């Protein structure tokens, strides 16, 4: 490895390709991270109890997110492989199979969350007020599992096809232009509090599903 590293020359075309793929992926993930950070700031305006409950609910949702991310990564690897050998029928079949697995996984996650919805906060706090807020957030958390899982799998299918710029712009639209304004309007203008802010997540994920699904359909139908 040392010899290969020392003797290999850096190719400008390869650097350009890596940057063309890498920066949109990084910006897309940065946009999503910004959305969760801004919603946390908005929840913080409501008070310390709401912020504590928000952190607990986000921690619970991170577990299911990592499951969906694993499925999505597998879809990205397989779609990228079959795109490389120009087998678009397999690309379509893998994307659909990934969505099927995602729906089944979402159903299982929702069942688990329904079963523990009243007791999950006990793993994090003994504060009854915080626990009651977490319980109130659980239906929203359960609701967006399907939307979140689907958008992760669709985004990774497109990532495997190197269609990373479209993912970046869709993320900008659904997170910055839809999710954050919806959260602010419902949470503060409509007076729904933390529940209104949390509705921003399924709202953004739903539009992401629609746009990513349309993009994937156009790409795969034309091949």
DRENLO-912984 format. One line per 3 residues: their letters; for each residue y, z, x of N, C-alpha, C, CB. Coordinates in steps of 0.05 Angstrom, whole numbers. Glycine has a CB too. Example, Ala and Ser with C-alpha at 12.3 -4.5 7.8 and 13.67 -1.06 7.14 Angstrom:
BEGIN
as = -114/156/264/-90/156/246/-66/156/264/-89/181/226 | -45/142/257/-21/143/273/1/157/258/-12/114/282 .
END
This chain:
BEGIN
xxx = -24/0/16/0/0/0/25/0/17/0/24/-19 | 25/15/39/48/16/56/54/-11/68/44/37/79 | 32/-25/77/36/-51/89/47/-71/69/9/-61/101 .
xxx = 36/-70/45/46/-88/24/75/-83/17/29/-85/-1 | 83/-57/17/110/-50/10/129/-60/32/113/-20/7 | 121/-57/57/138/-65/80/140/-95/84/128/-52/105 .
xxx = 119/-109/77/119/-138/82/128/-155/58/92/-147/90 | 128/-143/34/136/-159/10/166/-162/9/125/-145/-16 | 174/-185/-1/203/-190/-4/211/-187/-34/210/-218/6 .
xxx = 235/-177/-37/246/-174/-64/255/-201/-75/269/-153/-65 | 245/-209/-98/252/-234/-110/274/-230/-131/228/-248/-122 | 295/-246/-129/317/-244/-147/309/-249/-176/339/-262/-140 .
xxx = 290/-268/-180/281/-274/-207/266/-250/-219/263/-299/-207 | 251/-236/-203/236/-213/-213/255/-190/-220/216/-204/-192 | 275/-186/-203/295/-165/-209/310/-171/-235/316/-163/-186 .
xxx = 316/-197/-238/330/-205/-263/313/-200/-287/339/-234/-261 | 287/-207/-285/269/-203/-307/265/-174/-314/241/-216/-301 | 262/-157/-294/259/-128/-298/284/-116/-312/254/-114/-272 .
xxx = 307/-125/-303/332/-115/-315/335/-125/-344/356/-123/-298 | 328/-150/-348/330/-161/-375/312/-146/-395/322/-191/-374 | 289/-137/-386/271/-122/-403/278/-93/-404/242/-125/-393 .
xxx = 286/-82/-381/289/-53/-379/314/-42/-392/290/-45/-350 | 337/-55/-389/362/-44/-400/362/-43/-430/385/-61/-390 | 353/-64/-444/352/-61/-474/334/-39/-483/344/-87/-486 .
xxx = 311/-35/-470/293/-14/-477/306/13/-473/266/-15/-461 | 319/16/-450/333/41/-444/356/47/-463/344/40/-415 | 371/26/-470/393/30/-489/383/37/-517/410/5/-490 .
xxx = 361/24/-525/349/30/-551/340/59/-553/326/11/-557 | 327/68/-532/318/96/-532/341/115/-530/299/101/-508 | 362/107/-515/387/123/-514/401/125/-541/406/111/-493 .
xxx = 400/104/-556/413/104/-583/398/124/-601/413/76/-595 | 371/123/-600/355/142/-616/361/171/-608/325/135/-614 | 362/176/-581/367/203/-572/395/212/-580/364/204/-541 .
xxx = 414/193/-580/441/200/-588/442/208/-618/460/176/-583 | 427/194/-634/426/200/-662/416/228/-667/408/180/-677 | 394/236/-654/384/263/-658/403/283/-646/356/265/-644 .
xxx = 417/277/-625/436/296/-614/460/299/-632/446/286/-586 | 470/278/-644/493/279/-662/486/294/-688/504/252/-668 | 462/289/-698/454/304/-722/451/334/-716/428/293/-733 .
xxx = 442/340/-692/440/369/-684/468/381/-683/426/372/-657 | 487/366/-673/515/376/-672/525/381/-700/533/356/-657 | 520/362/-718/529/365/-746/516/390/-759/523/340/-762 .
xxx = 490/394/-754/477/417/-764/489/443/-753/446/417/-758 | 497/442/-728/510/465/-715/536/473/-728/515/459/-686 | 550/453/-741/574/459/-755/569/477/-780/588/434/-764 .
xxx = 544/476/-790/537/491/-814/532/521/-807/513/479/-827 | 523/526/-783/518/554/-775/493/557/-758/514/570/-800 | 490/580/-747/468/586/-728/440/585/-742/472/612/-714 .
xxx = 439/595/-766/413/595/-781/403/567/-786/416/610/-807 | 421/550/-795/414/522/-799/405/508/-773/437/506/-812 | 420/514/-752/413/502/-726/385/511/-716/434/508/-705 .
xxx = 379/537/-720/353/547/-713/331/533/-729/352/577/-716 | 335/530/-755/316/517/-772/312/488/-764/324/519/-801 | 335/475/-758/334/447/-749/317/444/-724/362/437/-744 .
xxx = 320/462/-705/305/460/-680/275/464/-685/315/481/-661 | 268/482/-703/240/486/-710/228/461/-723/237/510/-729 | 242/450/-742/232/426/-756/230/402/-737/251/419/-779 .
xxx = 249/399/-719/248/377/-700/225/381/-681/275/376/-683 | 219/406/-673/196/411/-655/170/403/-669/196/441/-647 | 168/410/-695/144/403/-710/141/372/-712/145/415/-738 .
xxx = 163/359/-717/163/330/-720/156/316/-694/189/320/-731 | 163/329/-671/157/317/-645/127/314/-640/169/334/-623 | 112/332/-652/82/330/-649/72/304/-661/68/354/-661 .
xxx = 80/299/-686/71/274/-699/83/249/-685/79/274/-729 | 108/252/-675/120/229/-661/104/221/-637/149/237/-652 | 94/240/-622/78/233/-598/52/219/-606/72/258/-582 .
xxx = 41/226/-629/16/213/-638/22/184/-645/5/227/-663 | 44/179/-660/52/152/-666/59/136/-641/75/152/-686 | 72/149/-622/79/136/-597/55/126/-582/96/154/-580 .
xxx = 34/142/-582/9/134/-569/-3/109/-582/-11/157/-569 | -3/109/-609/-14/85/-623/4/61/-617/-15/90/-653 | 30/65/-617/49/43/-612/46/32/-584/77/52/-616 .
xxx = 41/50/-564/37/41/-537/13/23/-534/35/65/-518 | -9/31/-548/-33/14/-548/-28/-13/-560/-56/28/-563 | -12/-14/-582/-5/-39/-595/11/-56/-576/11/-34/-621 .
xxx = 30/-44/-561/47/-59/-543/30/-72/-520/69/-41/-530 | 11/-56/-510/-6/-67/-488/-23/-90/-498/-25/-44/-478 | -34/-88/-522/-52/-109/-532/-36/-134/-541/-68/-98/-555 .
xxx = -14/-130/-554/2/-153/-562/13/-168/-537/26/-145/-580 | 21/-153/-517/30/-165/-492/8/-181/-479/41/-144/-473 | -16/-170/-479/-38/-184/-466/-44/-211/-480/-63/-166/-466 .
xxx = -47/-210/-506/-54/-234/-521/-31/-254/-523/-64/-227/-549 | -6/-244/-522/16/-263/-519/14/-278/-493/43/-249/-521 | 6/-264/-472/3/-276/-445/-17/-298/-444/-4/-255/-425 .
xxx = -38/-297/-461/-57/-319/-461/-53/-337/-486/-86/-307/-462 | -30/-333/-499/-22/-350/-521/-41/-350/-545/-18/-379/-512 | -52/-326/-550/-70/-323/-573/-55/-307/-595/-96/-307/-564 .
xxx = -39/-322/-610/-21/-310/-630/-36/-299/-654/0/-329/-639 | -60/-310/-659/-76/-299/-681/-84/-270/-675/-101/-317/-686 | -92/-265/-650/-99/-238/-642/-74/-220/-642/-111/-238/-614 .
xxx = -51/-231/-635/-26/-215/-635/-21/-205/-664/-2/-232/-625 | -24/-223/-683/-19/-216/-711/-40/-195/-720/-21/-240/-729 | -65/-199/-713/-86/-181/-722/-83/-153/-710/-114/-192/-715 .
xxx = -74/-152/-685/-70/-126/-672/-47/-111/-684/-65/-130/-641 | -25/-126/-691/-2/-113/-703/-10/-102/-731/21/-133/-707 | -24/-117/-746/-33/-108/-773/-52/-84/-770/-47/-130/-788 .
xxx = -71/-86/-750/-89/-63/-746/-74/-38/-738/-110/-71/-724 | -53/-41/-721/-37/-19/-713/-23/-6/-737/-17/-27/-692 | -13/-23/-755/0/-12/-779/-20/3/-797/13/-35/-795 .
xxx = -44/-8/-799/-65/6/-815/-71/33/-803/-91/-11/-816 | -75/34/-776/-80/60/-763/-56/79/-767/-86/56/-733 | -32/68/-766/-8/84/-769/-7/96/-797/16/67/-764 .
xxx = -14/81/-817/-13/91/-845/-34/113/-848/-18/68/-865 | -58/108/-838/-79/129/-840/-71/154/-825/-105/118/-829 | -59/151/-801/-50/174/-786/-28/189/-800/-41/165/-758 .
xxx = -9/174/-812/13/186/-827/2/203/-850/32/165/-837 | -18/192/-864/-30/206/-886/-42/233/-877/-51/189/-900 | -56/231/-854/-69/256/-843/-47/276/-835/-87/249/-819 .
xxx = -26/266/-822/-4/284/-814/9/297/-838/17/268/-797 | 14/281/-859/27/291/-883/9/313/-896/32/269/-903 | -16/309/-896/-34/329/-908/-33/355/-892/-63/318/-909 .
xxx = -33/352/-866/-31/377/-849/-5/391/-854/-34/369/-819 | 17/375/-854/43/387/-859/46/400/-886/65/366/-856 | 33/388/-906/34/400/-933/19/427/-933/21/381/-954 .
xxx = -3/428/-917/-19/452/-917/-5/475/-903/-46/446/-903 | 12/469/-883/24/490/-867/54/493/-873/21/484/-838 | 64/479/-894/93/478/-898/106/505/-902/99/461/-923 .
xxx = 91/524/-914/102/551/-919/99/570/-895/90/563/-943 | 82/563/-877/75/582/-855/82/572/-827/45/587/-856 | 90/546/-825/95/535/-798/117/549/-783/102/505/-801 .
xxx = 138/558/-797/160/571/-784/152/597/-771/183/575/-803 | 130/609/-781/121/635/-770/113/633/-741/99/645/-786 | 107/609/-731/100/605/-703/125/608/-685/87/578/-699 .
xxx = 149/605/-697/173/604/-681/192/628/-686/188/579/-688 | 192/639/-710/211/660/-717/201/678/-739/238/648/-725 | 211/702/-739/205/721/-761/229/724/-780/197/748/-749 .
xxx = 250/709/-775/274/710/-791/269/697/-818/298/697/-777 | 271/712/-840/264/701/-866/284/679/-875/264/723/-887 | 309/682/-868/329/661/-876/324/635/-862/357/671/-869 .
xxx = 318/636/-836/311/612/-821/286/599/-833/308/617/-791 | 266/616/-838/241/606/-849/245/592/-876/221/628/-853 | 262/602/-893/267/590/-919/280/562/-916/284/608/-936 .
xxx = 297/560/-896/310/534/-891/290/514/-881/333/536/-870 | 272/523/-863/250/505/-853/233/495/-876/233/520/-832 | 226/513/-894/210/506/-917/224/485/-934/203/531/-935 .
xxx = 250/487/-937/266/468/-953/267/441/-939/294/478/-957 | 265/440/-912/265/415/-897/238/401/-896/275/420/-870 | 217/416/-901/190/404/-898/185/380/-916/170/425/-904 .
xxx = 194/379/-941/190/355/-957/202/330/-945/201/359/-985 | 226/333/-933/239/310/-920/223/302/-895/268/317/-912 | 214/322/-880/198/317/-856/172/303/-863/192/344/-841 .
xxx = 160/311/-885/135/298/-894/141/270/-903/122/314/-917 | 164/266/-917/171/240/-928/173/219/-906/197/242/-943 | 187/226/-884/193/205/-865/170/199/-845/217/212/-850 .
xxx = 147/212/-847/125/206/-829/116/177/-831/102/225/-835 | 114/167/-856/106/139/-859/126/120/-847/101/133/-889 | 152/125/-853/173/107/-843/174/108/-812/200/115/-855 .
xxx = 172/132/-801/174/136/-772/150/122/-758/175/165/-765 | 126/127/-768/103/115/-756/103/85/-756/78/125/-769 | 112/74/-779/113/45/-781/134/33/-763/120/37/-810 .
xxx = 157/45/-761/178/33/-743/170/35/-714/205/46/-748 | 156/56/-706/147/59/-678/127/37/-671/135/87/-673 | 108/32/-689/88/12/-684/100/-16/-684/65/14/-705 .
xxx = 117/-22/-703/130/-48/-704/147/-53/-679/147/-52/-729 | 162/-32/-670/179/-35/-647/162/-40/-622/196/-10/-643 | 139/-27/-620/122/-31/-597/108/-58/-597/101/-9/-595 .
xxx = 102/-68/-621/91/-95/-623/111/-115/-612/83/-101/-653 | 136/-112/-620/157/-130/-610/162/-126/-580/183/-126/-625 | 159/-101/-571/163/-95/-543/141/-109/-526/162/-65/-538 .
xxx = 117/-110/-537/95/-124/-524/100/-154/-522/69/-119/-538 | 116/-164/-540/124/-193/-540/149/-198/-524/128/-203/-568 | 159/-177/-511/184/-178/-494/209/-184/-511/181/-198/-473 .
xxx = 208/-178/-537/231/-183/-555/247/-158/-556/221/-192/-583 | 257/-149/-533/269/-122/-531/299/-122/-541/268/-113/-503 | 313/-144/-539/341/-144/-548/343/-140/-578/354/-171/-540 .
xxx = 325/-152/-593/327/-149/-622/321/-120/-630/306/-167/-636 | 303/-106/-615/297/-78/-621/323/-61/-616/274/-68/-604 | 337/-68/-594/361/-53/-587/382/-56/-609/372/-63/-561 .
xxx = 387/-80/-619/407/-84/-639/399/-72/-666/413/-114/-642 | 373/-74/-673/364/-61/-697/367/-31/-696/334/-69/-702 | 361/-20/-672/365/9/-669/394/17/-672/354/18/-641 .
xxx = 412/1/-661/441/6/-664/449/6/-693/457/-14/-648 | 440/-14/-708/447/-17/-736/436/7/-753/437/-43/-748 | 410/12/-749/398/32/-766/405/61/-759/368/29/-765 .
xxx = 411/66/-734/418/93/-726/448/99/-727/407/98/-698 | 463/82/-713/492/87/-710/507/80/-736/503/72/-687 | 500/57/-748/515/47/-771/504/57/-798/515/17/-771 .
xxx = 479/66/-798/467/75/-824/461/105/-823/442/59/-830 | 443/114/-805/433/141/-806/455/162/-802/412/145/-784 | 472/159/-782/492/179/-776/513/181/-799/506/173/-750 .
xxx = 524/158/-808/543/160/-831/530/172/-856/554/133/-837 | 505/164/-862/491/175/-885/488/205/-883/463/162/-889 | 480/215/-859/477/243/-855/503/258/-859/467/249/-827 .
xxx = 525/247/-849/551/261/-852/560/261/-881/572/247/-834 | 558/238/-894/567/236/-922/551/255/-940/565/207/-932 | 525/254/-937/508/272/-954/511/301/-947/479/263/-953 .
xxx = 513/306/-921/514/334/-912/540/348/-918/508/336/-884 | 562/333/-915/589/346/-917/605/336/-941/604/341/-891 | 607/309/-943/623/299/-965/610/305/-992/626/268/-963 .
xxx = 584/303/-994/569/309/-1019/560/338/-1020/546/290/-1022 | 564/353/-999/558/381/-999/529/388/-1000/571/393/-1023 | 512/371/-990/483/377/-990/474/393/-966/467/351/-990 .
xxx = 492/398/-947/485/414/-924/464/402/-906/475/441/-933 | 446/419/-895/427/409/-875/407/389/-888/412/433/-863 | 401/392/-913/383/374/-926/395/346/-926/376/383/-954 .
xxx = 421/344/-932/434/318/-932/434/305/-904/463/321/-941 | 439/322/-884/438/311/-856/411/301/-850/447/333/-836 | 390/315/-858/363/307/-852/354/282/-867/344/330/-858 .
xxx = 366/277/-889/359/252/-904/367/227/-887/373/251/-931 | 385/231/-868/392/209/-850/368/198/-835/413/218/-829 | 348/215/-829/325/205/-814/308/185/-830/308/229/-806 .
xxx = 298/193/-854/283/173/-869/299/148/-877/271/185/-894 | 325/152/-881/342/129/-888/343/109/-865/371/138/-895 | 348/120/-841/349/102/-817/322/89/-812/358/118/-793 .
xxx = 300/105/-814/273/94/-809/266/73/-829/253/117/-809 | 273/76/-854/267/57/-874/280/30/-868/276/67/-902 | 306/30/-862/319/5/-855/308/-7/-829/349/9/-852 .
xxx = 300/10/-811/287/1/-786/261/-13/-792/283/24/-767 | 245/-2/-811/220/-15/-819/225/-43/-830/206/2/-840 | 246/-45/-847/252/-71/-860/260/-92/-839/274/-67/-881 .
xxx = 278/-84/-821/289/-103/-802/268/-110/-780/314/-92/-789 | 254/-90/-770/233/-95/-750/211/-111/-762/223/-69/-738 | 203/-105/-787/182/-120/-800/189/-149/-804/175/-107/-826 .
xxx = 214/-154/-812/224/-181/-816/224/-196/-790/251/-181/-828 | 233/-183/-769/234/-196/-742/206/-203/-733/248/-178/-722 | 187/-184/-735/159/-189/-727/147/-212/-743/143/-164/-729 .
xxx = 152/-212/-769/141/-233/-786/152/-261/-778/148/-228/-815 | 178/-262/-772/189/-288/-763/177/-298/-737/219/-286/-761 | 174/-280/-718/164/-287/-692/134/-296/-694/166/-264/-672 .
xxx = 118/-281/-709/90/-286/-709/82/-309/-728/75/-261/-717 | 98/-313/-749/93/-334/-767/98/-362/-755/109/-331/-793 | 118/-362/-737/125/-388/-724/106/-397/-702/152/-386/-713 .
x = 85/-381/-697/67/-388/-675/40/-396/-686/64/-365/-655 .
END
